[in-house]
Each structure stands twice: as structure tokens, then as C-alpha cells.
Amino acid sequence: MNTDLSKLNEFIQEFFEKKEFQVAADKLGDEYRITANPRQFHGILDSIVITINGNSNDFTVKMTTETKSRSYVMLGNLLSFLGFGFLAIKGHQSEENLEKLEKGLRIFLAEKVSLASHVAS
């Protein structure tokens, strides 16, 4: 495939910057790491970490998140009898927004991997 991973890293940073996330990027050895912190209007509770591992012909792109959304759901369900059910709702909304973002990122990556491959050629 001969994909330029540094270019792919830049594309992913731009994806989150255009969506107005606070973005920080690092390169640790062969791994690129992008941390995207949402703002309140995103409706996402968790920070997002994207890692790119491997080499230009064999690599993975992985998205991980914190567990704040899941914690809100569990805590809200547990304490709903005390009036804290809104926490579960907020957690579910955050999970839904994360799923939408991940789907958009997958579509974006499908386009950009081929573009990054052409750059490396």
C-alpha cells in the first residue's frame, strides 16, 4: 500500500480540528498518537485517543476513549431513585455522539488512506 503514515496522521488531526476539538499529537517511536478533547457543545464526555501503529505497508489505526460515558450511565442507573437519572441520559447521549463520530472517522479514513498512499508513491 505504501501509505505515508505521517501524512495520514496530519489528515486525522485536521479531521478533529475542523470539528473544533482540542487536538494534541505525539510521535513515540513508530507510533503516532492523537488526543482529541471534545468541547461542551460536542456532547461527548470522553477524550479520544487515535493511535497509528506499524509501517507504510502494514499499519493499524485504533480509536480508544475514556470510560466517562459508561460511568455516567452506570452511576445514573444506580442513583436514579435519588433523582440522578439524568446522568444515565447524559452518558447515553455521549455514547451516541461517539458512535456518530467514529462512523464519520471511518468514512474519512477510507478516503484519506488512498490519498496518503498516492502521496507516498
A tleap script that builds the chain and sets N, CA, C and O, in Angstrom:
source leaprc.protein.ff14SB
mol = sequence {
  NMET ASN THR ASP LEU SER LYS LEU ASN GLU
  PHE ILE GLN GLU PHE PHE GLU LYS LYS GLU
  PHE GLN VAL ALA ALA ASP LYS LEU GLY ASP
  GLU TYR ARG ILE THR ALA ASN PRO ARG GLN
  PHE HIE GLY ILE LEU ASP SER ILE VAL ILE
  THR ILE ASN GLY ASN SER ASN ASP PHE THR
  VAL LYS MET THR THR GLU THR LYS SER ARG
  SER TYR VAL MET LEU GLY ASN LEU LEU SER
  PHE LEU GLY PHE GLY PHE LEU ALA ILE LYS
  GLY HIE GLN SER GLU GLU ASN LEU GLU LYS
  LEU GLU LYS GLY LEU ARG ILE PHE LEU ALA
  GLU LYS VAL SER LEU ALA SER HIE VAL ALA
  CSER
}
set mol.1.N position { 0.824 -1.195 0.000 }
set mol.1.CA position { 0.000 0.000 0.000 }
set mol.1.C position { 0.866 1.257 0.000 }
set mol.1.O position { 0.506 2.264 -0.610 }
set mol.2.N position { 2.004 1.197 0.683 }
set mol.2.CA position { 2.965 2.293 0.725 }
set mol.2.C position { 2.313 3.612 1.157 }
set mol.2.O position { 2.380 4.613 0.444 }
set mol.3.N position { 1.691 3.595 2.322 }
set mol.3.CA position { 0.990 4.768 2.846 }
set mol.3.C position { 1.933 5.606 3.694 }
set mol.3.O position { 2.663 5.081 4.534 }
set mol.4.N position { 1.911 6.894 3.469 }
set mol.4.CA position { 2.700 7.831 4.262 }
set mol.4.C position { 1.971 8.045 5.588 }
set mol.4.O position { 0.989 8.785 5.639 }
set mol.5.N position { 2.439 7.407 6.657 }
set mol.5.CA position { 1.760 7.469 7.942 }
set mol.5.C position { 1.796 8.865 8.567 }
set mol.5.O position { 0.873 9.240 9.289 }
set mol.6.N position { 2.833 9.621 8.302 }
set mol.6.CA position { 2.871 10.988 8.842 }
set mol.6.C position { 1.798 11.848 8.174 }
set mol.6.O position { 1.196 12.710 8.813 }
set mol.7.N position { 1.567 11.606 6.895 }
set mol.7.CA position { 0.509 12.342 6.189 }
set mol.7.C position { -0.866 11.911 6.702 }
set mol.7.O position { -1.751 12.748 6.883 }
set mol.8.N position { -1.047 10.615 6.934 }
set mol.8.CA position { -2.296 10.107 7.489 }
set mol.8.C position { -2.532 10.711 8.868 }
set mol.8.O position { -3.660 11.081 9.195 }
set mol.9.N position { -1.497 10.812 9.668 }
set mol.9.CA position { -1.561 11.447 10.981 }
set mol.9.C position { -2.044 12.896 10.851 }
set mol.9.O position { -2.886 13.341 11.631 }
set mol.10.N position { -1.522 13.616 9.886 }
set mol.10.CA position { -1.939 15.007 9.651 }
set mol.10.C position { -3.413 15.067 9.254 }
set mol.10.O position { -4.148 15.932 9.730 }
set mol.11.N position { -3.843 14.163 8.393 }
set mol.11.CA position { -5.247 14.135 7.963 }
set mol.11.C position { -6.175 13.934 9.161 }
set mol.11.O position { -7.207 14.596 9.268 }
set mol.12.N position { -5.807 13.023 10.057 }
set mol.12.CA position { -6.648 12.739 11.227 }
set mol.12.C position { -6.680 13.951 12.154 }
set mol.12.O position { -7.731 14.283 12.701 }
set mol.13.N position { -5.547 14.608 12.333 }
set mol.13.CA position { -5.518 15.831 13.143 }
set mol.13.C position { -6.466 16.875 12.559 }
set mol.13.O position { -7.230 17.509 13.288 }
set mol.14.N position { -6.410 17.050 11.241 }
set mol.14.CA position { -7.277 18.025 10.570 }
set mol.14.C position { -8.751 17.662 10.730 }
set mol.14.O position { -9.591 18.546 10.895 }
set mol.15.N position { -9.073 16.358 10.683 }
set mol.15.CA position { -10.449 15.897 10.863 }
set mol.15.C position { -11.007 16.422 12.185 }
set mol.15.O position { -12.108 16.971 12.226 }
set mol.16.N position { -10.244 16.252 13.260 }
set mol.16.CA position { -10.710 16.683 14.578 }
set mol.16.C position { -10.651 18.202 14.741 }
set mol.16.O position { -11.519 18.786 15.391 }
set mol.17.N position { -9.650 18.840 14.164 }
set mol.17.CA position { -9.549 20.295 14.257 }
set mol.17.C position { -10.722 20.970 13.547 }
set mol.17.O position { -11.248 21.970 14.036 }
set mol.18.N position { -11.133 20.432 12.402 }
set mol.18.CA position { -12.278 21.000 11.674 }
set mol.18.C position { -13.567 20.857 12.467 }
set mol.18.O position { -14.496 21.648 12.300 }
set mol.19.N position { -13.623 19.860 13.318 }
set mol.19.CA position { -14.791 19.656 14.178 }
set mol.19.C position { -14.635 20.400 15.509 }
set mol.19.O position { -15.455 20.249 16.414 }
set mol.20.N position { -13.577 21.203 15.613 }
set mol.20.CA position { -13.302 22.080 16.748 }
set mol.20.C position { -12.980 21.350 18.057 }
set mol.20.O position { -13.302 21.838 19.141 }
set mol.21.N position { -12.349 20.187 17.949 }
set mol.21.CA position { -11.815 19.511 19.126 }
set mol.21.C position { -10.476 20.155 19.472 }
set mol.21.O position { -9.825 20.735 18.603 }
set mol.22.N position { -10.069 20.060 20.712 }
set mol.22.CA position { -8.719 20.460 21.094 }
set mol.22.C position { -7.826 19.260 20.805 }
set mol.22.O position { -8.042 18.174 21.344 }
set mol.23.N position { -6.819 19.458 19.951 }
set mol.23.CA position { -6.024 18.342 19.446 }
set mol.23.C position { -4.568 18.479 19.871 }
set mol.23.O position { -3.972 19.554 19.795 }
set mol.24.N position { -4.009 17.347 20.326 }
set mol.24.CA position { -2.582 17.257 20.628 }
set mol.24.C position { -2.060 16.005 19.940 }
set mol.24.O position { -2.736 14.977 19.916 }
set mol.25.N position { -0.857 16.090 19.381 }
set mol.25.CA position { -0.286 14.949 18.661 }
set mol.25.C position { 1.138 14.685 19.138 }
set mol.25.O position { 1.898 15.607 19.435 }
set mol.26.N position { 1.474 13.399 19.202 }
set mol.26.CA position { 2.813 12.956 19.592 }
set mol.26.C position { 3.254 11.844 18.658 }
set mol.26.O position { 2.434 11.163 18.042 }
set mol.27.N position { 4.560 11.674 18.568 }
set mol.27.CA position { 5.120 10.525 17.867 }
set mol.27.C position { 6.070 9.843 18.834 }
set mol.27.O position { 7.056 10.432 19.278 }
set mol.28.N position { 5.761 8.594 19.153 }
set mol.28.CA position { 6.576 7.819 20.082 }
set mol.28.C position { 7.122 6.609 19.326 }
set mol.28.O position { 6.422 5.609 19.166 }
set mol.29.N position { 8.348 6.695 18.868 }
set mol.29.CA position { 8.923 5.610 18.077 }
set mol.29.C position { 8.188 5.475 16.762 }
set mol.29.O position { 8.130 6.419 15.974 }
set mol.30.N position { 7.621 4.294 16.523 }
set mol.30.CA position { 6.866 4.049 15.296 }
set mol.30.C position { 5.384 4.356 15.458 }
set mol.30.O position { 4.603 4.137 14.532 }
set mol.31.N position { 4.989 4.859 16.621 }
set mol.31.CA position { 3.565 5.098 16.891 }
set mol.31.C position { 3.242 6.588 16.844 }
set mol.31.O position { 3.922 7.416 17.449 }
set mol.32.N position { 2.182 6.896 16.106 }
set mol.32.CA position { 1.628 8.246 16.119 }
set mol.32.C position { 0.433 8.228 17.060 }
set mol.32.O position { -0.363 7.289 17.034 }
set mol.33.N position { 0.299 9.260 17.893 }
set mol.33.CA position { -0.812 9.324 18.829 }
set mol.33.C position { -1.437 10.715 18.763 }
set mol.33.O position { -0.751 11.730 18.886 }
set mol.34.N position { -2.738 10.735 18.568 }
set mol.34.CA position { -3.501 11.977 18.527 }
set mol.34.C position { -4.515 11.923 19.661 }
set mol.34.O position { -5.262 10.952 19.786 }
set mol.35.N position { -4.541 12.954 20.477 }
set mol.35.CA position { -5.535 13.060 21.532 }
set mol.35.C position { -6.471 14.204 21.172 }
set mol.35.O position { -6.038 15.339 20.969 }
set mol.36.N position { -7.756 13.890 21.097 }
set mol.36.CA position { -8.773 14.888 20.758 }
set mol.36.C position { -9.699 15.057 21.957 }
set mol.36.O position { -10.388 14.123 22.364 }
set mol.37.N position { -9.701 16.249 22.505 }
set mol.37.CA position { -10.557 16.550 23.653 }
set mol.37.C position { -11.767 17.335 23.161 }
set mol.37.O position { -11.628 18.391 22.543 }
set mol.38.N position { -12.956 16.805 23.443 }
set mol.38.CA position { -14.171 17.492 22.990 }
set mol.38.C position { -14.456 18.730 23.820 }
set mol.38.O position { -13.978 18.880 24.944 }
set mol.39.N position { -15.243 19.603 23.235 }
set mol.39.CA position { -15.731 20.775 23.960 }
set mol.39.C position { -17.166 20.479 24.382 }
set mol.39.O position { -17.757 19.498 23.930 }
set mol.40.N position { -17.705 21.288 25.214 }
set mol.40.CA position { -19.030 21.021 25.768 }
set mol.40.C position { -20.090 20.854 24.678 }
set mol.40.O position { -20.975 20.010 24.816 }
set mol.41.N position { -20.022 21.630 23.608 }
set mol.41.CA position { -21.060 21.574 22.572 }
set mol.41.C position { -21.037 20.277 21.762 }
set mol.41.O position { -21.994 19.992 21.042 }
set mol.42.N position { -19.961 19.481 21.864 }
set mol.42.CA position { -19.917 18.197 21.166 }
set mol.42.C position { -20.836 17.171 21.810 }
set mol.42.O position { -21.267 16.223 21.155 }
set mol.43.N position { -21.135 17.357 23.086 }
set mol.43.CA position { -21.968 16.398 23.797 }
set mol.43.C position { -21.272 15.072 24.034 }
set mol.43.O position { -21.918 14.030 24.142 }
set mol.44.N position { -19.944 15.119 24.113 }
set mol.44.CA position { -19.128 13.929 24.343 }
set mol.44.C position { -18.360 14.134 25.638 }
set mol.44.O position { -17.724 15.170 25.836 }
set mol.45.N position { -18.421 13.148 26.513 }
set mol.45.CA position { -17.768 13.257 27.817 }
set mol.45.C position { -16.314 12.784 27.796 }
set mol.45.O position { -15.515 13.204 28.633 }
set mol.46.N position { -15.969 11.921 26.851 }
set mol.46.CA position { -14.676 11.236 26.854 }
set mol.46.C position { -13.648 11.897 25.936 }
set mol.46.O position { -13.987 12.404 24.867 }
set mol.47.N position { -12.398 11.883 26.370 }
set mol.47.CA position { -11.298 12.226 25.469 }
set mol.47.C position { -11.103 11.058 24.510 }
set mol.47.O position { -11.365 9.906 24.856 }
set mol.48.N position { -10.649 11.361 23.322 }
set mol.48.CA position { -10.473 10.351 22.285 }
set mol.48.C position { -8.992 10.261 21.947 }
set mol.48.O position { -8.324 11.277 21.756 }
set mol.49.N position { -8.488 9.035 21.875 }
set mol.49.CA position { -7.090 8.818 21.506 }
set mol.49.C position { -7.065 7.953 20.250 }
set mol.49.O position { -7.645 6.868 20.209 }
set mol.50.N position { -6.379 8.459 19.230 }
set mol.50.CA position { -6.192 7.722 17.989 }
set mol.50.C position { -4.723 7.343 17.916 }
set mol.50.O position { -3.850 8.199 18.056 }
set mol.51.N position { -4.446 6.064 17.696 }
set mol.51.CA position { -3.063 5.615 17.526 }
set mol.51.C position { -2.899 4.991 16.153 }
set mol.51.O position { -3.765 4.262 15.669 }
set mol.52.N position { -1.781 5.292 15.547 }
set mol.52.CA position { -1.399 4.689 14.264 }
set mol.52.C position { -0.120 3.923 14.530 }
set mol.52.O position { 0.893 4.514 14.905 }
set mol.53.N position { -0.154 2.618 14.340 }
set mol.53.CA position { 0.997 1.741 14.578 }
set mol.53.C position { 1.365 1.006 13.308 }
set mol.53.O position { 0.502 0.722 12.477 }
set mol.54.N position { 2.632 0.699 13.155 }
set mol.54.CA position { 3.087 -0.136 12.058 }
set mol.54.C position { 3.989 0.608 11.099 }
set mol.54.O position { 4.639 1.592 11.452 }
set mol.55.N position { 4.010 0.108 9.867 }
set mol.55.CA position { 4.820 0.738 8.826 }
set mol.55.C position { 3.931 1.052 7.623 }
set mol.55.O position { 2.733 0.771 7.651 }
set mol.56.N position { 4.491 1.618 6.595 }
set mol.56.CA position { 3.702 2.112 5.466 }
set mol.56.C position { 2.923 1.021 4.728 }
set mol.56.O position { 1.944 1.321 4.046 }
set mol.57.N position { 3.342 -0.235 4.856 }
set mol.57.CA position { 2.653 -1.323 4.166 }
set mol.57.C position { 1.791 -2.187 5.084 }
set mol.57.O position { 1.018 -3.016 4.604 }
set mol.58.N position { 1.915 -2.004 6.386 }
set mol.58.CA position { 1.163 -2.813 7.343 }
set mol.58.C position { 0.960 -1.988 8.614 }
set mol.58.O position { 1.849 -1.918 9.463 }
set mol.59.N position { -0.198 -1.371 8.739 }
set mol.59.CA position { -0.439 -0.491 9.882 }
set mol.59.C position { -1.870 -0.639 10.384 }
set mol.59.O position { -2.738 -1.174 9.694 }
set mol.60.N position { -2.094 -0.154 11.599 }
set mol.60.CA position { -3.438 -0.126 12.184 }
set mol.60.C position { -3.736 1.281 12.684 }
set mol.60.O position { -2.842 2.017 13.103 }
set mol.61.N position { -4.996 1.629 12.629 }
set mol.61.CA position { -5.483 2.881 13.202 }
set mol.61.C position { -6.523 2.480 14.237 }
set mol.61.O position { -7.507 1.815 13.914 }
set mol.62.N position { -6.300 2.891 15.492 }
set mol.62.CA position { -7.171 2.469 16.585 }
set mol.62.C position { -7.705 3.700 17.318 }
set mol.62.O position { -6.958 4.628 17.631 }
set mol.63.N position { -9.008 3.688 17.584 }
set mol.63.CA position { -9.645 4.762 18.343 }
set mol.63.C position { -10.048 4.215 19.705 }
set mol.63.O position { -10.772 3.224 19.790 }
set mol.64.N position { -9.583 4.856 20.763 }
set mol.64.CA position { -9.984 4.476 22.111 }
set mol.64.C position { -10.516 5.718 22.828 }
set mol.64.O position { -10.189 6.850 22.472 }
set mol.65.N position { -11.334 5.478 23.835 }
set mol.65.CA position { -11.892 6.574 24.613 }
set mol.65.C position { -11.786 6.249 26.091 }
set mol.65.O position { -11.538 5.108 26.481 }
set mol.66.N position { -11.980 7.274 26.900 }
set mol.66.CA position { -12.067 7.063 28.341 }
set mol.66.C position { -13.383 6.335 28.622 }
set mol.66.O position { -14.095 5.965 27.688 }
set mol.67.N position { -13.701 6.132 29.862 }
set mol.67.CA position { -14.934 5.427 30.214 }
set mol.67.C position { -15.919 6.319 30.952 }
set mol.67.O position { -16.772 5.822 31.686 }
set mol.68.N position { -15.812 7.621 30.767 }
set mol.68.CA position { -16.716 8.533 31.462 }
set mol.68.C position { -18.169 8.293 31.055 }
set mol.68.O position { -19.053 8.269 31.912 }
set mol.69.N position { -18.425 8.115 29.757 }
set mol.69.CA position { -19.804 7.914 29.294 }
set mol.69.C position { -20.413 6.692 29.962 }
set mol.69.O position { -21.525 6.747 30.487 }
set mol.70.N position { -19.683 5.603 29.936 }
set mol.70.CA position { -20.165 4.361 30.541 }
set mol.70.C position { -20.374 4.536 32.042 }
set mol.70.O position { -21.345 4.023 32.599 }
set mol.71.N position { -19.466 5.257 32.699 }
set mol.71.CA position { -19.591 5.502 34.140 }
set mol.71.C position { -20.835 6.323 34.457 }
set mol.71.O position { -21.530 6.053 35.437 }
set mol.72.N position { -21.112 7.325 33.627 }
set mol.72.CA position { -22.310 8.136 33.836 }
set mol.72.C position { -23.567 7.281 33.720 }
set mol.72.O position { -24.504 7.431 34.504 }
set mol.73.N position { -23.580 6.378 32.729 }
set mol.73.CA position { -24.744 5.508 32.539 }
set mol.73.C position { -24.937 4.628 33.774 }
set mol.73.O position { -26.039 4.547 34.318 }
set mol.74.N position { -23.873 3.978 34.209 }
set mol.74.CA position { -23.980 3.077 35.362 }
set mol.74.C position { -24.360 3.828 36.638 }
set mol.74.O position { -25.235 3.390 37.385 }
set mol.75.N position { -23.703 4.954 36.881 }
set mol.75.CA position { -23.981 5.733 38.079 }
set mol.75.C position { -25.403 6.290 38.038 }
set mol.75.O position { -26.109 6.265 39.046 }
set mol.76.N position { -25.817 6.787 36.886 }
set mol.76.CA position { -27.167 7.329 36.741 }
set mol.76.C position { -28.232 6.275 36.958 }
set mol.76.O position { -29.254 6.544 37.590 }
set mol.77.N position { -28.003 5.068 36.437 }
set mol.77.CA position { -28.959 3.982 36.654 }
set mol.77.C position { -29.010 3.582 38.131 }
set mol.77.O position { -30.079 3.327 38.685 }
set mol.78.N position { -27.850 3.535 38.742 }
set mol.78.CA position { -27.774 3.149 40.148 }
set mol.78.C position { -28.463 4.165 41.060 }
set mol.78.O position { -29.130 3.795 42.026 }
set mol.79.N position { -28.293 5.447 40.740 }
set mol.79.CA position { -28.818 6.511 41.603 }
set mol.79.C position { -30.105 7.149 41.082 }
set mol.79.O position { -30.514 8.204 41.565 }
set mol.80.N position { -30.739 6.514 40.102 }
set mol.80.CA position { -31.937 7.112 39.501 }
set mol.80.C position { -33.054 7.313 40.526 }
set mol.80.O position { -33.831 8.261 40.405 }
set mol.81.N position { -33.146 6.459 41.511 }
set mol.81.CA position { -34.189 6.597 42.538 }
set mol.81.C position { -33.974 7.830 43.412 }
set mol.81.O position { -34.882 8.256 44.126 }
set mol.82.N position { -32.769 8.403 43.355 }
set mol.82.CA position { -32.477 9.632 44.111 }
set mol.82.C position { -32.559 10.881 43.223 }
set mol.82.O position { -32.251 11.990 43.660 }
set mol.83.N position { -32.981 10.677 41.971 }
set mol.83.CA position { -33.113 11.815 41.063 }
set mol.83.C position { -31.901 12.078 40.195 }
set mol.83.O position { -31.791 13.145 39.591 }
set mol.84.N position { -30.988 11.122 40.123 }
set mol.84.CA position { -29.788 11.309 39.310 }
set mol.84.C position { -29.853 10.553 37.981 }
set mol.84.O position { -28.819 10.264 37.380 }
set mol.85.N position { -31.056 10.235 37.527 }
set mol.85.CA position { -31.221 9.534 36.250 }
set mol.85.C position { -30.715 10.325 35.067 }
set mol.85.O position { -30.397 9.756 34.022 }
set mol.86.N position { -30.636 11.655 35.225 }
set mol.86.CA position { -30.132 12.491 34.136 }
set mol.86.C position { -28.687 12.129 33.769 }
set mol.86.O position { -28.260 12.346 32.635 }
set mol.87.N position { -27.944 11.581 34.726 }
set mol.87.CA position { -26.567 11.167 34.435 }
set mol.87.C position { -26.554 10.032 33.402 }
set mol.87.O position { -25.711 10.011 32.505 }
set mol.88.N position { -27.485 9.102 33.535 }
set mol.88.CA position { -27.580 7.999 32.566 }
set mol.88.C position { -27.928 8.542 31.189 }
set mol.88.O position { -27.369 8.100 30.185 }
set mol.89.N position { -28.841 9.490 31.137 }
set mol.89.CA position { -29.225 10.087 29.855 }
set mol.89.C position { -28.033 10.792 29.224 }
set mol.89.O position { -27.780 10.646 28.028 }
set mol.90.N position { -27.310 11.547 30.017 }
set mol.90.CA position { -26.125 12.259 29.521 }
set mol.90.C position { -25.069 11.265 29.013 }
set mol.90.O position { -24.434 11.499 27.984 }
set mol.91.N position { -24.889 10.160 29.738 }
set mol.91.CA position { -23.941 9.131 29.312 }
set mol.91.C position { -24.355 8.477 28.006 }
set mol.91.O position { -23.518 8.252 27.132 }
set mol.92.N position { -25.656 8.165 27.863 }
set mol.92.CA position { -26.155 7.565 26.618 }
set mol.92.C position { -25.986 8.518 25.437 }
set mol.92.O position { -25.600 8.096 24.347 }
set mol.93.N position { -26.271 9.789 25.648 }
set mol.93.CA position { -26.106 10.774 24.582 }
set mol.93.C position { -24.645 10.877 24.163 }
set mol.93.O position { -24.341 10.989 22.975 }
set mol.94.N position { -23.754 10.838 25.128 }
set mol.94.CA position { -22.326 10.883 24.827 }
set mol.94.C position { -21.906 9.665 24.009 }
set mol.94.O position { -21.160 9.793 23.039 }
set mol.95.N position { -22.384 8.484 24.400 }
set mol.95.CA position { -22.067 7.265 23.646 }
set mol.95.C position { -22.584 7.345 22.218 }
set mol.95.O position { -21.892 6.930 21.289 }
set mol.96.N position { -23.792 7.873 22.026 }
set mol.96.CA position { -24.360 8.020 20.682 }
set mol.96.C position { -23.529 8.986 19.844 }
set mol.96.O position { -23.265 8.725 18.670 }
set mol.97.N position { -23.117 10.099 20.445 }
set mol.97.CA position { -22.294 11.065 19.713 }
set mol.97.C position { -20.927 10.484 19.359 }
set mol.97.O position { -20.383 10.781 18.294 }
set mol.98.N position { -20.373 9.663 20.242 }
set mol.98.CA position { -19.102 8.990 19.947 }
set mol.98.C position { -19.257 8.020 18.783 }
set mol.98.O position { -18.384 7.936 17.919 }
set mol.99.N position { -20.372 7.284 18.760 }
set mol.99.CA position { -20.619 6.347 17.657 }
set mol.99.C position { -20.723 7.086 16.320 }
set mol.99.O position { -20.176 6.627 15.317 }
set mol.100.N position { -21.417 8.218 16.299 }
set mol.100.CA position { -21.531 9.022 15.079 }
set mol.100.C position { -20.154 9.519 14.633 }
set mol.100.O position { -19.819 9.485 13.449 }
set mol.101.N position { -19.371 9.978 15.600 }
set mol.101.CA position { -18.032 10.473 15.289 }
set mol.101.C position { -17.158 9.354 14.733 }
set mol.101.O position { -16.433 9.560 13.760 }
set mol.102.N position { -17.223 8.171 15.343 }
set mol.102.CA position { -16.420 7.038 14.879 }
set mol.102.C position { -16.819 6.626 13.459 }
set mol.102.O position { -15.957 6.306 12.641 }
set mol.103.N position { -18.099 6.631 13.170 }
set mol.103.CA position { -18.565 6.297 11.824 }
set mol.103.C position { -18.036 7.314 10.814 }
set mol.103.O position { -17.575 6.941 9.735 }
set mol.104.N position { -18.102 8.595 11.167 }
set mol.104.CA position { -17.569 9.639 10.297 }
set mol.104.C position { -16.068 9.500 10.092 }
set mol.104.O position { -15.562 9.736 8.995 }
set mol.105.N position { -15.354 9.117 11.148 }
set mol.105.CA position { -13.907 8.925 11.048 }
set mol.105.C position { -13.579 7.754 10.135 }
set mol.105.O position { -12.633 7.832 9.352 }
set mol.106.N position { -14.344 6.668 10.221 }
set mol.106.CA position { -14.103 5.512 9.342 }
set mol.106.C position { -14.269 5.893 7.874 }
set mol.106.O position { -13.448 5.521 7.035 }
set mol.107.N position { -15.321 6.628 7.569 }
set mol.107.CA position { -15.548 7.067 6.186 }
set mol.107.C position { -14.415 7.978 5.736 }
set mol.107.O position { -13.898 7.839 4.628 }
set mol.108.N position { -14.039 8.899 6.590 }
set mol.108.CA position { -12.954 9.826 6.318 }
set mol.108.C position { -11.644 9.071 6.043 }
set mol.108.O position { -10.928 9.377 5.090 }
set mol.109.N position { -11.345 8.074 6.899 }
set mol.109.CA position { -10.098 7.307 6.746 }
set mol.109.C position { -10.083 6.501 5.460 }
set mol.109.O position { -9.034 6.365 4.830 }
set mol.110.N position { -11.218 5.968 5.062 }
set mol.110.CA position { -11.285 5.204 3.814 }
set mol.110.C position { -10.846 6.065 2.632 }
set mol.110.O position { -10.163 5.591 1.725 }
set mol.111.N position { -11.243 7.328 2.655 }
set mol.111.CA position { -10.846 8.254 1.583 }
set mol.111.C position { -9.375 8.658 1.705 }
set mol.111.O position { -8.645 8.692 0.714 }
set mol.112.N position { -8.960 8.957 2.912 }
set mol.112.CA position { -7.627 9.519 3.116 }
set mol.112.C position { -6.498 8.498 3.041 }
set mol.112.O position { -5.374 8.866 2.701 }
set mol.113.N position { -6.757 7.232 3.345 }
set mol.113.CA position { -5.701 6.226 3.230 }
set mol.113.C position { -5.245 6.116 1.781 }
set mol.113.O position { -4.049 6.015 1.507 }
set mol.114.N position { -6.197 6.137 0.855 }
set mol.114.CA position { -5.792 6.052 -0.546 }
set mol.114.C position { -5.061 7.329 -0.971 }
set mol.114.O position { -4.121 7.272 -1.765 }
set mol.115.N position { -5.484 8.460 -0.453 }
set mol.115.CA position { -4.800 9.723 -0.776 }
set mol.115.C position { -3.389 9.742 -0.192 }
set mol.115.O position { -2.454 10.196 -0.851 }
set mol.116.N position { -3.227 9.256 1.031 }
set mol.116.CA position { -1.900 9.183 1.653 }
set mol.116.C position { -1.020 8.191 0.920 }
set mol.116.O position { 0.200 8.349 0.890 }
set mol.117.N position { -1.628 7.163 0.324 }
set mol.117.CA position { -0.865 6.180 -0.458 }
set mol.117.C position { -0.338 6.809 -1.733 }
set mol.117.O position { 0.781 6.512 -2.152 }
set mol.118.N position { -1.114 7.662 -2.347 }
set mol.118.CA position { -0.668 8.346 -3.558 }
set mol.118.C position { 0.461 9.333 -3.252 }
set mol.118.O position { 1.365 9.525 -4.065 }
set mol.119.N position { 0.398 9.954 -2.073 }
set mol.119.CA position { 1.433 10.898 -1.668 }
set mol.119.C position { 2.771 10.200 -1.532 }
set mol.119.O position { 3.804 10.757 -1.902 }
set mol.120.N position { 2.761 8.974 -0.999 }
set mol.120.CA position { 3.996 8.224 -0.770 }
set mol.120.C position { 4.574 7.659 -2.062 }
set mol.120.O position { 5.768 7.362 -2.121 }
set mol.121.N position { 3.762 7.506 -3.085 }
set mol.121.CA position { 4.221 6.898 -4.346 }
set mol.121.C position { 5.163 7.788 -5.106 }
set mol.121.O position { 5.632 7.415 -6.181 }
savepdb mol mol.pdb
quit
